[in-house]
Amino acid sequence: MLKYSDFVFCNEDEGSKYAESQGLSVDDHVGAAKIIASSEKEVKTRPRIVVITMGKQPTLVVTCMPGEDPVVEEVPVNEID
């Protein structure tokens, strides 16, 4: 299914489990997102965008065009009372 996905969303816990399944530290969310973003993709004319929400911490957004290096951004989150 991942092969056909342009967008992948997950939360911090799911990102941790994926990182662990790939032999990374459970807190290596950036590494996990890079692996997902760089995975094989059927449609090579559009990037894959991976979003990992991290609660009050900045949301991770990793964008990758097939065959290129992933670009990592951290998007600040405004805390809500």
mmJSON file of the N, C-alpha and C atoms, coordinates in Angstrom:
{"data_MODEL":{"atom_site":{
"group_PDB":["ATOM","ATOM","ATOM","ATOM","ATOM","ATOM","ATOM","ATOM","ATOM","ATOM","ATOM","ATOM","ATOM","ATOM","ATOM","ATOM","ATOM","ATOM","ATOM","ATOM","ATOM","ATOM","ATOM","ATOM","ATOM","ATOM","ATOM","ATOM","ATOM","ATOM","ATOM","ATOM","ATOM","ATOM","ATOM","ATOM","ATOM","ATOM","ATOM","ATOM","ATOM","ATOM","ATOM","ATOM","ATOM","ATOM","ATOM","ATOM","ATOM","ATOM","ATOM","ATOM","ATOM","ATOM","ATOM","ATOM","ATOM","ATOM","ATOM","ATOM","ATOM","ATOM","ATOM","ATOM","ATOM","ATOM","ATOM","ATOM","ATOM","ATOM","ATOM","ATOM","ATOM","ATOM","ATOM","ATOM","ATOM","ATOM","ATOM","ATOM","ATOM","ATOM","ATOM","ATOM","ATOM","ATOM","ATOM","ATOM","ATOM","ATOM","ATOM","ATOM","ATOM","ATOM","ATOM","ATOM","ATOM","ATOM","ATOM","ATOM","ATOM","ATOM","ATOM","ATOM","ATOM","ATOM","ATOM","ATOM","ATOM","ATOM","ATOM","ATOM","ATOM","ATOM","ATOM","ATOM","ATOM","ATOM","ATOM","ATOM","ATOM","ATOM","ATOM","ATOM","ATOM","ATOM","ATOM","ATOM","ATOM","ATOM","ATOM","ATOM","ATOM","ATOM","ATOM","ATOM","ATOM","ATOM","ATOM","ATOM","ATOM","ATOM","ATOM","ATOM","ATOM","ATOM","ATOM","ATOM","ATOM","ATOM","ATOM","ATOM","ATOM","ATOM","ATOM","ATOM","ATOM","ATOM","ATOM","ATOM","ATOM","ATOM","ATOM","ATOM","ATOM","ATOM","ATOM","ATOM","ATOM","ATOM","ATOM","ATOM","ATOM","ATOM","ATOM","ATOM","ATOM","ATOM","ATOM","ATOM","ATOM","ATOM","ATOM","ATOM","ATOM","ATOM","ATOM","ATOM","ATOM","ATOM","ATOM","ATOM","ATOM","ATOM","ATOM","ATOM","ATOM","ATOM","ATOM","ATOM","ATOM","ATOM","ATOM","ATOM","ATOM","ATOM","ATOM","ATOM","ATOM","ATOM","ATOM","ATOM","ATOM","ATOM","ATOM","ATOM","ATOM","ATOM","ATOM","ATOM","ATOM","ATOM","ATOM","ATOM","ATOM","ATOM","ATOM","ATOM","ATOM","ATOM","ATOM","ATOM","ATOM","ATOM","ATOM","ATOM","ATOM","ATOM","ATOM","ATOM","ATOM","ATOM","ATOM"],
"id":[1,2,3,4,5,6,7,8,9,10,11,12,13,14,15,16,17,18,19,20,21,22,23,24,25,26,27,28,29,30,31,32,33,34,35,36,37,38,39,40,41,42,43,44,45,46,47,48,49,50,51,52,53,54,55,56,57,58,59,60,61,62,63,64,65,66,67,68,69,70,71,72,73,74,75,76,77,78,79,80,81,82,83,84,85,86,87,88,89,90,91,92,93,94,95,96,97,98,99,100,101,102,103,104,105,106,107,108,109,110,111,112,113,114,115,116,117,118,119,120,121,122,123,124,125,126,127,128,129,130,131,132,133,134,135,136,137,138,139,140,141,142,143,144,145,146,147,148,149,150,151,152,153,154,155,156,157,158,159,160,161,162,163,164,165,166,167,168,169,170,171,172,173,174,175,176,177,178,179,180,181,182,183,184,185,186,187,188,189,190,191,192,193,194,195,196,197,198,199,200,201,202,203,204,205,206,207,208,209,210,211,212,213,214,215,216,217,218,219,220,221,222,223,224,225,226,227,228,229,230,231,232,233,234,235,236,237,238,239,240,241,242,243],
"type_symbol":["N","C","C","N","C","C","N","C","C","N","C","C","N","C","C","N","C","C","N","C","C","N","C","C","N","C","C","N","C","C","N","C","C","N","C","C","N","C","C","N","C","C","N","C","C","N","C","C","N","C","C","N","C","C","N","C","C","N","C","C","N","C","C","N","C","C","N","C","C","N","C","C","N","C","C","N","C","C","N","C","C","N","C","C","N","C","C","N","C","C","N","C","C","N","C","C","N","C","C","N","C","C","N","C","C","N","C","C","N","C","C","N","C","C","N","C","C","N","C","C","N","C","C","N","C","C","N","C","C","N","C","C","N","C","C","N","C","C","N","C","C","N","C","C","N","C","C","N","C","C","N","C","C","N","C","C","N","C","C","N","C","C","N","C","C","N","C","C","N","C","C","N","C","C","N","C","C","N","C","C","N","C","C","N","C","C","N","C","C","N","C","C","N","C","C","N","C","C","N","C","C","N","C","C","N","C","C","N","C","C","N","C","C","N","C","C","N","C","C","N","C","C","N","C","C","N","C","C","N","C","C","N","C","C","N","C","C","N","C","C","N","C","C"],
"label_atom_id":["N","CA","C","N","CA","C","N","CA","C","N","CA","C","N","CA","C","N","CA","C","N","CA","C","N","CA","C","N","CA","C","N","CA","C","N","CA","C","N","CA","C","N","CA","C","N","CA","C","N","CA","C","N","CA","C","N","CA","C","N","CA","C","N","CA","C","N","CA","C","N","CA","C","N","CA","C","N","CA","C","N","CA","C","N","CA","C","N","CA","C","N","CA","C","N","CA","C","N","CA","C","N","CA","C","N","CA","C","N","CA","C","N","CA","C","N","CA","C","N","CA","C","N","CA","C","N","CA","C","N","CA","C","N","CA","C","N","CA","C","N","CA","C","N","CA","C","N","CA","C","N","CA","C","N","CA","C","N","CA","C","N","CA","C","N","CA","C","N","CA","C","N","CA","C","N","CA","C","N","CA","C","N","CA","C","N","CA","C","N","CA","C","N","CA","C","N","CA","C","N","CA","C","N","CA","C","N","CA","C","N","CA","C","N","CA","C","N","CA","C","N","CA","C","N","CA","C","N","CA","C","N","CA","C","N","CA","C","N","CA","C","N","CA","C","N","CA","C","N","CA","C","N","CA","C","N","CA","C","N","CA","C","N","CA","C","N","CA","C","N","CA","C","N","CA","C","N","CA","C","N","CA","C"],
"label_alt_id":[null,null,null,null,null,null,null,null,null,null,null,null,null,null,null,null,null,null,null,null,null,null,null,null,null,null,null,null,null,null,null,null,null,null,null,null,null,null,null,null,null,null,null,null,null,null,null,null,null,null,null,null,null,null,null,null,null,null,null,null,null,null,null,null,null,null,null,null,null,null,null,null,null,null,null,null,null,null,null,null,null,null,null,null,null,null,null,null,null,null,null,null,null,null,null,null,null,null,null,null,null,null,null,null,null,null,null,null,null,null,null,null,null,null,null,null,null,null,null,null,null,null,null,null,null,null,null,null,null,null,null,null,null,null,null,null,null,null,null,null,null,null,null,null,null,null,null,null,null,null,null,null,null,null,null,null,null,null,null,null,null,null,null,null,null,null,null,null,null,null,null,null,null,null,null,null,null,null,null,null,null,null,null,null,null,null,null,null,null,null,null,null,null,null,null,null,null,null,null,null,null,null,null,null,null,null,null,null,null,null,null,null,null,null,null,null,null,null,null,null,null,null,null,null,null,null,null,null,null,null,null,null,null,null,null,null,null,null,null,null,null,null,null],
"label_comp_id":["MET","MET","MET","LEU","LEU","LEU","LYS","LYS","LYS","TYR","TYR","TYR","SER","SER","SER","ASP","ASP","ASP","PHE","PHE","PHE","VAL","VAL","VAL","PHE","PHE","PHE","CYS","CYS","CYS","ASN","ASN","ASN","GLU","GLU","GLU","ASP","ASP","ASP","GLU","GLU","GLU","GLY","GLY","GLY","SER","SER","SER","LYS","LYS","LYS","TYR","TYR","TYR","ALA","ALA","ALA","GLU","GLU","GLU","SER","SER","SER","GLN","GLN","GLN","GLY","GLY","GLY","LEU","LEU","LEU","SER","SER","SER","VAL","VAL","VAL","ASP","ASP","ASP","ASP","ASP","ASP","HIS","HIS","HIS","VAL","VAL","VAL","GLY","GLY","GLY","ALA","ALA","ALA","ALA","ALA","ALA","LYS","LYS","LYS","ILE","ILE","ILE","ILE","ILE","ILE","ALA","ALA","ALA","SER","SER","SER","SER","SER","SER","GLU","GLU","GLU","LYS","LYS","LYS","GLU","GLU","GLU","VAL","VAL","VAL","LYS","LYS","LYS","THR","THR","THR","ARG","ARG","ARG","PRO","PRO","PRO","ARG","ARG","ARG","ILE","ILE","ILE","VAL","VAL","VAL","VAL","VAL","VAL","ILE","ILE","ILE","THR","THR","THR","MET","MET","MET","GLY","GLY","GLY","LYS","LYS","LYS","GLN","GLN","GLN","PRO","PRO","PRO","THR","THR","THR","LEU","LEU","LEU","VAL","VAL","VAL","VAL","VAL","VAL","THR","THR","THR","CYS","CYS","CYS","MET","MET","MET","PRO","PRO","PRO","GLY","GLY","GLY","GLU","GLU","GLU","ASP","ASP","ASP","PRO","PRO","PRO","VAL","VAL","VAL","VAL","VAL","VAL","GLU","GLU","GLU","GLU","GLU","GLU","VAL","VAL","VAL","PRO","PRO","PRO","VAL","VAL","VAL","ASN","ASN","ASN","GLU","GLU","GLU","ILE","ILE","ILE","ASP","ASP","ASP"],
"label_asym_id":["A","A","A","A","A","A","A","A","A","A","A","A","A","A","A","A","A","A","A","A","A","A","A","A","A","A","A","A","A","A","A","A","A","A","A","A","A","A","A","A","A","A","A","A","A","A","A","A","A","A","A","A","A","A","A","A","A","A","A","A","A","A","A","A","A","A","A","A","A","A","A","A","A","A","A","A","A","A","A","A","A","A","A","A","A","A","A","A","A","A","A","A","A","A","A","A","A","A","A","A","A","A","A","A","A","A","A","A","A","A","A","A","A","A","A","A","A","A","A","A","A","A","A","A","A","A","A","A","A","A","A","A","A","A","A","A","A","A","A","A","A","A","A","A","A","A","A","A","A","A","A","A","A","A","A","A","A","A","A","A","A","A","A","A","A","A","A","A","A","A","A","A","A","A","A","A","A","A","A","A","A","A","A","A","A","A","A","A","A","A","A","A","A","A","A","A","A","A","A","A","A","A","A","A","A","A","A","A","A","A","A","A","A","A","A","A","A","A","A","A","A","A","A","A","A","A","A","A","A","A","A","A","A","A","A","A","A","A","A","A","A","A","A"],
"label_entity_id":["1","1","1","1","1","1","1","1","1","1","1","1","1","1","1","1","1","1","1","1","1","1","1","1","1","1","1","1","1","1","1","1","1","1","1","1","1","1","1","1","1","1","1","1","1","1","1","1","1","1","1","1","1","1","1","1","1","1","1","1","1","1","1","1","1","1","1","1","1","1","1","1","1","1","1","1","1","1","1","1","1","1","1","1","1","1","1","1","1","1","1","1","1","1","1","1","1","1","1","1","1","1","1","1","1","1","1","1","1","1","1","1","1","1","1","1","1","1","1","1","1","1","1","1","1","1","1","1","1","1","1","1","1","1","1","1","1","1","1","1","1","1","1","1","1","1","1","1","1","1","1","1","1","1","1","1","1","1","1","1","1","1","1","1","1","1","1","1","1","1","1","1","1","1","1","1","1","1","1","1","1","1","1","1","1","1","1","1","1","1","1","1","1","1","1","1","1","1","1","1","1","1","1","1","1","1","1","1","1","1","1","1","1","1","1","1","1","1","1","1","1","1","1","1","1","1","1","1","1","1","1","1","1","1","1","1","1","1","1","1","1","1","1"],
"label_seq_id":[1,1,1,2,2,2,3,3,3,4,4,4,5,5,5,6,6,6,7,7,7,8,8,8,9,9,9,10,10,10,11,11,11,12,12,12,13,13,13,14,14,14,15,15,15,16,16,16,17,17,17,18,18,18,19,19,19,20,20,20,21,21,21,22,22,22,23,23,23,24,24,24,25,25,25,26,26,26,27,27,27,28,28,28,29,29,29,30,30,30,31,31,31,32,32,32,33,33,33,34,34,34,35,35,35,36,36,36,37,37,37,38,38,38,39,39,39,40,40,40,41,41,41,42,42,42,43,43,43,44,44,44,45,45,45,46,46,46,47,47,47,48,48,48,49,49,49,50,50,50,51,51,51,52,52,52,53,53,53,54,54,54,55,55,55,56,56,56,57,57,57,58,58,58,59,59,59,60,60,60,61,61,61,62,62,62,63,63,63,64,64,64,65,65,65,66,66,66,67,67,67,68,68,68,69,69,69,70,70,70,71,71,71,72,72,72,73,73,73,74,74,74,75,75,75,76,76,76,77,77,77,78,78,78,79,79,79,80,80,80,81,81,81],
"pdbx_PDB_ins_code":[null,null,null,null,null,null,null,null,null,null,null,null,null,null,null,null,null,null,null,null,null,null,null,null,null,null,null,null,null,null,null,null,null,null,null,null,null,null,null,null,null,null,null,null,null,null,null,null,null,null,null,null,null,null,null,null,null,null,null,null,null,null,null,null,null,null,null,null,null,null,null,null,null,null,null,null,null,null,null,null,null,null,null,null,null,null,null,null,null,null,null,null,null,null,null,null,null,null,null,null,null,null,null,null,null,null,null,null,null,null,null,null,null,null,null,null,null,null,null,null,null,null,null,null,null,null,null,null,null,null,null,null,null,null,null,null,null,null,null,null,null,null,null,null,null,null,null,null,null,null,null,null,null,null,null,null,null,null,null,null,null,null,null,null,null,null,null,null,null,null,null,null,null,null,null,null,null,null,null,null,null,null,null,null,null,null,null,null,null,null,null,null,null,null,null,null,null,null,null,null,null,null,null,null,null,null,null,null,null,null,null,null,null,null,null,null,null,null,null,null,null,null,null,null,null,null,null,null,null,null,null,null,null,null,null,null,null,null,null,null,null,null,null],
"Cartn_x":[0.813,0.0,0.871,1.965,2.841,3.323,3.569,4.061,3.138,1.855,0.866,0.474,1.123,0.751,1.598,0.919,1.609,1.755,0.798,0.801,0.714,1.539,1.498,1.462,0.433,0.274,0.374,1.079,1.083,1.365,1.094,1.391,2.74,3.128,4.428,4.607,3.573,3.675,3.851,3.094,3.212,4.588,5.092,6.43,7.499,7.317,8.266,8.278,7.095,7.006,7.645,7.419,8.023,9.548,10.028,11.477,12.075,11.453,11.928,11.931,10.902,10.818,11.911,12.481,13.535,14.934,15.002,16.29,16.809,15.95,16.329,15.918,16.426,15.993,14.513,13.764,12.33,12.038,13.016,12.787,13.364,13.775,14.301,13.156,12.297,11.147,11.58,12.626,13.126,13.64,14.395,14.902,13.778,12.756,11.609,10.899,10.674,9.987,10.798,12.119,12.97,12.873,12.836,12.723,11.387,10.319,8.999,8.967,9.467,9.427,10.246,11.327,12.23,11.854,10.839,10.434,9.968,10.013,9.611,8.238,8.12,6.882,6.49,5.231,4.725,4.724,4.131,4.049,5.259,6.168,7.438,7.429,6.296,6.199,5.717,5.355,4.897,5.721,5.949,6.693,5.825,6.475,5.758,5.986,4.93,4.998,4.602,5.481,5.247,5.089,3.999,3.71,3.629,4.455,4.387,4.056,2.878,2.488,3.16,3.566,4.354,3.763,2.442,1.812,2.158,2.695,3.05,4.361,5.135,6.398,6.111,7.07,6.85,6.497,5.592,5.205,6.306,6.663,7.677,7.001,7.555,7.082,8.306,8.295,9.405,8.861,9.48,9.066,10.194,9.837,10.863,10.333,11.009,10.761,11.513,10.939,11.639,13.041,14.023,15.402,16.172,15.518,16.184,16.276,17.067,17.182,15.948,15.491,14.338,14.669,13.668,13.802,12.966,13.594,12.94,12.58,11.328,10.882,10.236,10.37,9.661,8.686,7.421,6.385,5.944,6.139,5.753,4.254,3.931,2.543,2.206,1.119,0.659,-0.113,0.311,-0.355,-1.732,-2.699,-4.065,-4.37,-4.938,-5.303,-6.335],
"Cartn_y":[-1.181,0.0,1.265,1.237,2.401,2.831,1.882,2.14,3.086,3.103,3.913,5.182,5.449,6.578,7.81,8.943,10.23,10.869,10.608,11.185,10.061,10.171,9.214,10.034,9.787,10.477,9.463,9.828,8.988,9.853,9.285,10.003,9.54,10.125,9.842,8.365,7.749,6.33,5.43,5.714,4.924,5.129,6.372,6.662,5.904,5.811,5.077,3.589,3.019,1.598,1.32,2.223,2.029,2.151,3.135,3.301,2.022,1.507,0.279,-0.895,-0.986,-2.095,-2.019,-0.825,-0.635,-0.652,-1.013,-1.107,0.227,1.244,2.561,2.68,3.702,4.016,4.404,4.068,4.368,5.861,6.691,8.135,8.778,7.977,8.507,8.677,9.628,9.881,10.443,11.249,11.797,10.657,9.748,8.603,7.754,7.505,6.715,7.417,8.716,9.482,9.493,9.582,9.557,8.213,7.128,5.796,5.67,6.088,6.016,6.874,8.112,9.049,8.538,7.831,7.349,5.977,5.358,4.024,4.047,2.87,2.727,3.355,4.042,4.748,4.442,4.13,3.797,5.025,6.123,7.349,8.213,8.323,8.999,10.485,11.013,12.425,13.297,12.67,13.413,12.99,13.919,13.558,12.758,12.083,11.501,12.449,12.72,13.608,12.8,12.786,12.057,13.07,12.942,13.844,13.013,13.369,12.71,13.778,13.644,14.579,14.16,15.155,14.888,15.584,15.648,16.322,17.803,18.293,19.714,20.054,19.044,19.275,19.578,20.18,20.469,19.211,19.369,18.295,18.102,16.851,16.557,16.396,17.047,16.903,16.583,15.415,14.995,14.795,15.484,15.423,14.809,13.915,13.274,12.957,13.476,13.069,11.765,10.82,9.558,9.795,9.128,9.235,10.407,11.224,12.377,12.179,13.046,12.999,13.625,13.073,13.643,15.003,15.878,17.198,17.203,17.565,17.531,18.947,19.113,20.378,20.088,21.027,20.957,22.126,21.821,22.848,23.056,24.297,24.569,24.345,23.928,23.697,24.674,25.4,26.304,25.506,25.628,24.896,25.5,24.62,25.044,24.745,25.722,25.521,24.426],
"Cartn_z":[0.0,0.0,0.0,0.748,0.834,-0.546,-1.393,-2.748,-3.53,-3.19,-3.897,-3.138,-2.022,-1.16,-1.42,-1.61,-1.717,-0.34,0.544,1.891,2.913,3.963,5.068,6.357,7.17,8.445,9.574,10.639,11.833,13.052,14.213,15.446,15.999,17.101,17.712,18.054,18.614,18.989,17.766,16.729,15.499,14.868,14.901,14.392,15.168,16.486,17.335,16.991,16.815,16.466,15.106,14.144,12.827,12.922,13.669,13.851,14.429,15.472,16.121,15.136,14.304,13.342,12.276,12.109,11.117,11.746,13.023,13.709,14.218,14.243,14.75,16.216,16.87,18.223,18.183,19.22,19.226,19.165,19.528,19.47,18.2,17.25,15.977,14.966,15.249,14.381,13.028,13.022,11.754,10.874,11.452,10.69,10.132,10.96,10.509,9.361,9.504,8.456,7.164,7.276,6.072,5.351,6.12,5.51,4.782,5.447,4.817,3.555,3.668,2.535,1.359,1.625,0.578,0.021,0.596,0.15,-1.298,-1.914,-3.318,-3.548,-4.682,-5.011,-6.444,-6.66,-7.987,-8.905,-8.433,-9.233,-8.895,-9.837,-9.575,-9.925,-10.342,-10.715,-9.566,-8.427,-7.252,-6.048,-5.125,-3.92,-2.962,-2.033,-0.896,0.271,1.004,2.158,3.392,4.375,5.616,6.742,7.496,8.608,9.879,10.859,12.167,13.198,13.807,14.86,16.157,16.936,18.138,19.371,19.452,20.591,20.589,21.726,21.851,21.144,20.801,20.097,18.63,17.918,16.499,15.7,14.754,13.85,12.82,12.543,11.529,10.171,9.175,7.802,6.947,6.32,5.465,4.063,3.11,1.71,0.897,-0.029,-0.845,-2.237,-3.238,-4.619,-4.833,-5.568,-5.819,-6.385,-5.79,-6.24,-5.664,-4.86,-4.247,-2.736,-2.093,-0.634,0.01,1.13,1.829,2.446,2.481,3.092,4.365,5.483,6.787,7.226,7.673,8.239,9.59,10.492,11.775,11.805,11.997,12.005,13.448,13.97,15.358,15.567,16.786,17.178,18.282,18.124,19.161,20.206,21.456,22.526,22.79,22.969,23.254,24.716,25.397,26.807,26.951],
"occupancy":[1.0,1.0,1.0,1.0,1.0,1.0,1.0,1.0,1.0,1.0,1.0,1.0,1.0,1.0,1.0,1.0,1.0,1.0,1.0,1.0,1.0,1.0,1.0,1.0,1.0,1.0,1.0,1.0,1.0,1.0,1.0,1.0,1.0,1.0,1.0,1.0,1.0,1.0,1.0,1.0,1.0,1.0,1.0,1.0,1.0,1.0,1.0,1.0,1.0,1.0,1.0,1.0,1.0,1.0,1.0,1.0,1.0,1.0,1.0,1.0,1.0,1.0,1.0,1.0,1.0,1.0,1.0,1.0,1.0,1.0,1.0,1.0,1.0,1.0,1.0,1.0,1.0,1.0,1.0,1.0,1.0,1.0,1.0,1.0,1.0,1.0,1.0,1.0,1.0,1.0,1.0,1.0,1.0,1.0,1.0,1.0,1.0,1.0,1.0,1.0,1.0,1.0,1.0,1.0,1.0,1.0,1.0,1.0,1.0,1.0,1.0,1.0,1.0,1.0,1.0,1.0,1.0,1.0,1.0,1.0,1.0,1.0,1.0,1.0,1.0,1.0,1.0,1.0,1.0,1.0,1.0,1.0,1.0,1.0,1.0,1.0,1.0,1.0,1.0,1.0,1.0,1.0,1.0,1.0,1.0,1.0,1.0,1.0,1.0,1.0,1.0,1.0,1.0,1.0,1.0,1.0,1.0,1.0,1.0,1.0,1.0,1.0,1.0,1.0,1.0,1.0,1.0,1.0,1.0,1.0,1.0,1.0,1.0,1.0,1.0,1.0,1.0,1.0,1.0,1.0,1.0,1.0,1.0,1.0,1.0,1.0,1.0,1.0,1.0,1.0,1.0,1.0,1.0,1.0,1.0,1.0,1.0,1.0,1.0,1.0,1.0,1.0,1.0,1.0,1.0,1.0,1.0,1.0,1.0,1.0,1.0,1.0,1.0,1.0,1.0,1.0,1.0,1.0,1.0,1.0,1.0,1.0,1.0,1.0,1.0,1.0,1.0,1.0,1.0,1.0,1.0,1.0,1.0,1.0,1.0,1.0,1.0,1.0,1.0,1.0,1.0,1.0,1.0],
"B_iso_or_equiv":[0.0,0.0,0.0,0.0,0.0,0.0,0.0,0.0,0.0,0.0,0.0,0.0,0.0,0.0,0.0,0.0,0.0,0.0,0.0,0.0,0.0,0.0,0.0,0.0,0.0,0.0,0.0,0.0,0.0,0.0,0.0,0.0,0.0,0.0,0.0,0.0,0.0,0.0,0.0,0.0,0.0,0.0,0.0,0.0,0.0,0.0,0.0,0.0,0.0,0.0,0.0,0.0,0.0,0.0,0.0,0.0,0.0,0.0,0.0,0.0,0.0,0.0,0.0,0.0,0.0,0.0,0.0,0.0,0.0,0.0,0.0,0.0,0.0,0.0,0.0,0.0,0.0,0.0,0.0,0.0,0.0,0.0,0.0,0.0,0.0,0.0,0.0,0.0,0.0,0.0,0.0,0.0,0.0,0.0,0.0,0.0,0.0,0.0,0.0,0.0,0.0,0.0,0.0,0.0,0.0,0.0,0.0,0.0,0.0,0.0,0.0,0.0,0.0,0.0,0.0,0.0,0.0,0.0,0.0,0.0,0.0,0.0,0.0,0.0,0.0,0.0,0.0,0.0,0.0,0.0,0.0,0.0,0.0,0.0,0.0,0.0,0.0,0.0,0.0,0.0,0.0,0.0,0.0,0.0,0.0,0.0,0.0,0.0,0.0,0.0,0.0,0.0,0.0,0.0,0.0,0.0,0.0,0.0,0.0,0.0,0.0,0.0,0.0,0.0,0.0,0.0,0.0,0.0,0.0,0.0,0.0,0.0,0.0,0.0,0.0,0.0,0.0,0.0,0.0,0.0,0.0,0.0,0.0,0.0,0.0,0.0,0.0,0.0,0.0,0.0,0.0,0.0,0.0,0.0,0.0,0.0,0.0,0.0,0.0,0.0,0.0,0.0,0.0,0.0,0.0,0.0,0.0,0.0,0.0,0.0,0.0,0.0,0.0,0.0,0.0,0.0,0.0,0.0,0.0,0.0,0.0,0.0,0.0,0.0,0.0,0.0,0.0,0.0,0.0,0.0,0.0,0.0,0.0,0.0,0.0,0.0,0.0,0.0,0.0,0.0,0.0,0.0,0.0],
"pdbx_formal_charge":[null,null,null,null,null,null,null,null,null,null,null,null,null,null,null,null,null,null,null,null,null,null,null,null,null,null,null,null,null,null,null,null,null,null,null,null,null,null,null,null,null,null,null,null,null,null,null,null,null,null,null,null,null,null,null,null,null,null,null,null,null,null,null,null,null,null,null,null,null,null,null,null,null,null,null,null,null,null,null,null,null,null,null,null,null,null,null,null,null,null,null,null,null,null,null,null,null,null,null,null,null,null,null,null,null,null,null,null,null,null,null,null,null,null,null,null,null,null,null,null,null,null,null,null,null,null,null,null,null,null,null,null,null,null,null,null,null,null,null,null,null,null,null,null,null,null,null,null,null,null,null,null,null,null,null,null,null,null,null,null,null,null,null,null,null,null,null,null,null,null,null,null,null,null,null,null,null,null,null,null,null,null,null,null,null,null,null,null,null,null,null,null,null,null,null,null,null,null,null,null,null,null,null,null,null,null,null,null,null,null,null,null,null,null,null,null,null,null,null,null,null,null,null,null,null,null,null,null,null,null,null,null,null,null,null,null,null,null,null,null,null,null,null],
"auth_seq_id":[1,1,1,2,2,2,3,3,3,4,4,4,5,5,5,6,6,6,7,7,7,8,8,8,9,9,9,10,10,10,11,11,11,12,12,12,13,13,13,14,14,14,15,15,15,16,16,16,17,17,17,18,18,18,19,19,19,20,20,20,21,21,21,22,22,22,23,23,23,24,24,24,25,25,25,26,26,26,27,27,27,28,28,28,29,29,29,30,30,30,31,31,31,32,32,32,33,33,33,34,34,34,35,35,35,36,36,36,37,37,37,38,38,38,39,39,39,40,40,40,41,41,41,42,42,42,43,43,43,44,44,44,45,45,45,46,46,46,47,47,47,48,48,48,49,49,49,50,50,50,51,51,51,52,52,52,53,53,53,54,54,54,55,55,55,56,56,56,57,57,57,58,58,58,59,59,59,60,60,60,61,61,61,62,62,62,63,63,63,64,64,64,65,65,65,66,66,66,67,67,67,68,68,68,69,69,69,70,70,70,71,71,71,72,72,72,73,73,73,74,74,74,75,75,75,76,76,76,77,77,77,78,78,78,79,79,79,80,80,80,81,81,81],
"auth_comp_id":["MET","MET","MET","LEU","LEU","LEU","LYS","LYS","LYS","TYR","TYR","TYR","SER","SER","SER","ASP","ASP","ASP","PHE","PHE","PHE","VAL","VAL","VAL","PHE","PHE","PHE","CYS","CYS","CYS","ASN","ASN","ASN","GLU","GLU","GLU","ASP","ASP","ASP","GLU","GLU","GLU","GLY","GLY","GLY","SER","SER","SER","LYS","LYS","LYS","TYR","TYR","TYR","ALA","ALA","ALA","GLU","GLU","GLU","SER","SER","SER","GLN","GLN","GLN","GLY","GLY","GLY","LEU","LEU","LEU","SER","SER","SER","VAL","VAL","VAL","ASP","ASP","ASP","ASP","ASP","ASP","HIS","HIS","HIS","VAL","VAL","VAL","GLY","GLY","GLY","ALA","ALA","ALA","ALA","ALA","ALA","LYS","LYS","LYS","ILE","ILE","ILE","ILE","ILE","ILE","ALA","ALA","ALA","SER","SER","SER","SER","SER","SER","GLU","GLU","GLU","LYS","LYS","LYS","GLU","GLU","GLU","VAL","VAL","VAL","LYS","LYS","LYS","THR","THR","THR","ARG","ARG","ARG","PRO","PRO","PRO","ARG","ARG","ARG","ILE","ILE","ILE","VAL","VAL","VAL","VAL","VAL","VAL","ILE","ILE","ILE","THR","THR","THR","MET","MET","MET","GLY","GLY","GLY","LYS","LYS","LYS","GLN","GLN","GLN","PRO","PRO","PRO","THR","THR","THR","LEU","LEU","LEU","VAL","VAL","VAL","VAL","VAL","VAL","THR","THR","THR","CYS","CYS","CYS","MET","MET","MET","PRO","PRO","PRO","GLY","GLY","GLY","GLU","GLU","GLU","ASP","ASP","ASP","PRO","PRO","PRO","VAL","VAL","VAL","VAL","VAL","VAL","GLU","GLU","GLU","GLU","GLU","GLU","VAL","VAL","VAL","PRO","PRO","PRO","VAL","VAL","VAL","ASN","ASN","ASN","GLU","GLU","GLU","ILE","ILE","ILE","ASP","ASP","ASP"],
"auth_asym_id":["A","A","A","A","A","A","A","A","A","A","A","A","A","A","A","A","A","A","A","A","A","A","A","A","A","A","A","A","A","A","A","A","A","A","A","A","A","A","A","A","A","A","A","A","A","A","A","A","A","A","A","A","A","A","A","A","A","A","A","A","A","A","A","A","A","A","A","A","A","A","A","A","A","A","A","A","A","A","A","A","A","A","A","A","A","A","A","A","A","A","A","A","A","A","A","A","A","A","A","A","A","A","A","A","A","A","A","A","A","A","A","A","A","A","A","A","A","A","A","A","A","A","A","A","A","A","A","A","A","A","A","A","A","A","A","A","A","A","A","A","A","A","A","A","A","A","A","A","A","A","A","A","A","A","A","A","A","A","A","A","A","A","A","A","A","A","A","A","A","A","A","A","A","A","A","A","A","A","A","A","A","A","A","A","A","A","A","A","A","A","A","A","A","A","A","A","A","A","A","A","A","A","A","A","A","A","A","A","A","A","A","A","A","A","A","A","A","A","A","A","A","A","A","A","A","A","A","A","A","A","A","A","A","A","A","A","A","A","A","A","A","A","A"],
"auth_atom_id":["N","CA","C","N","CA","C","N","CA","C","N","CA","C","N","CA","C","N","CA","C","N","CA","C","N","CA","C","N","CA","C","N","CA","C","N","CA","C","N","CA","C","N","CA","C","N","CA","C","N","CA","C","N","CA","C","N","CA","C","N","CA","C","N","CA","C","N","CA","C","N","CA","C","N","CA","C","N","CA","C","N","CA","C","N","CA","C","N","CA","C","N","CA","C","N","CA","C","N","CA","C","N","CA","C","N","CA","C","N","CA","C","N","CA","C","N","CA","C","N","CA","C","N","CA","C","N","CA","C","N","CA","C","N","CA","C","N","CA","C","N","CA","C","N","CA","C","N","CA","C","N","CA","C","N","CA","C","N","CA","C","N","CA","C","N","CA","C","N","CA","C","N","CA","C","N","CA","C","N","CA","C","N","CA","C","N","CA","C","N","CA","C","N","CA","C","N","CA","C","N","CA","C","N","CA","C","N","CA","C","N","CA","C","N","CA","C","N","CA","C","N","CA","C","N","CA","C","N","CA","C","N","CA","C","N","CA","C","N","CA","C","N","CA","C","N","CA","C","N","CA","C","N","CA","C","N","CA","C","N","CA","C","N","CA","C","N","CA","C","N","CA","C","N","CA","C","N","CA","C","N","CA","C"],
"pdbx_PDB_model_num":[1,1,1,1,1,1,1,1,1,1,1,1,1,1,1,1,1,1,1,1,1,1,1,1,1,1,1,1,1,1,1,1,1,1,1,1,1,1,1,1,1,1,1,1,1,1,1,1,1,1,1,1,1,1,1,1,1,1,1,1,1,1,1,1,1,1,1,1,1,1,1,1,1,1,1,1,1,1,1,1,1,1,1,1,1,1,1,1,1,1,1,1,1,1,1,1,1,1,1,1,1,1,1,1,1,1,1,1,1,1,1,1,1,1,1,1,1,1,1,1,1,1,1,1,1,1,1,1,1,1,1,1,1,1,1,1,1,1,1,1,1,1,1,1,1,1,1,1,1,1,1,1,1,1,1,1,1,1,1,1,1,1,1,1,1,1,1,1,1,1,1,1,1,1,1,1,1,1,1,1,1,1,1,1,1,1,1,1,1,1,1,1,1,1,1,1,1,1,1,1,1,1,1,1,1,1,1,1,1,1,1,1,1,1,1,1,1,1,1,1,1,1,1,1,1,1,1,1,1,1,1,1,1,1,1,1,1,1,1,1,1,1,1]
}}}
